[in-house]
């Protein structure tokens, strides 16, 4: 674990040095590519407003992430009891996946309004497909004969889900959570690009139009950190659960 963290830090430092040297050697203007120092000064100088807008975006991310994965897990469990539903569920998910989120976002604003729920809906749409596919793959990986036996003799379906299905699909569920954790950030930002007066996506658009490119990069750094923290949190939870089981 410590070695992995050290490698990550070394990689980040190398990237920052290459970035700084590229700007200095080629004398790139700030509006084209700010240096890491410019981005740092912008980040520290606007930390208050970035934090306020970051809280808004984080709420959208977490709500959409939770709803998308609850829906995908619920549908996958329903498929385990009623296999004929799989075709309909997968077809619906594929349709949602093929719709570009940037084109769908304005429609979501019309349906859910310009507030937080249109952004949450964008997160749900972009996270739902990969989460459902991964959990369905886990359902299919379960031993068919054992599944039929447990579903037949379990006193309740809830017990079958709790003691057989969920433990069996846990690795696939964690994989789904990891994939959707990064997509959730993208969905929230796209929703804010279309219609918002707060949030990190709104700050990116505002910084772009005012040519405050260091601020744009500073906000992008914050969104990247959000995605990384969500991914690492899920990965850490998976590792602890696996260690506890063994």
Secondary structure, 3 states (H helix, E strand, C coil): CHHHHHHHHHHHHHHHHHHHHHHHHHCCCCCCCCCHHHHHHHHHHCHHHHHHHHHHHHHHHHHHHHHHHHHHHHHHHHHHHCCCHHHHHHHHHHHHHHCCHHHHHHHHHHHHCCCHHHHHHHHHHHHHHHHHHHHHHHHHHCCHHHHHHHHHHCCCHHHHHHHHHHHHHHHHHHHHHHHHHHHHHHHHHHHHHHCCCCCHHHHHHHHHHCCCHHHHHHHHHHHHHHHHHHHHHHHHHHHHHHHHHC
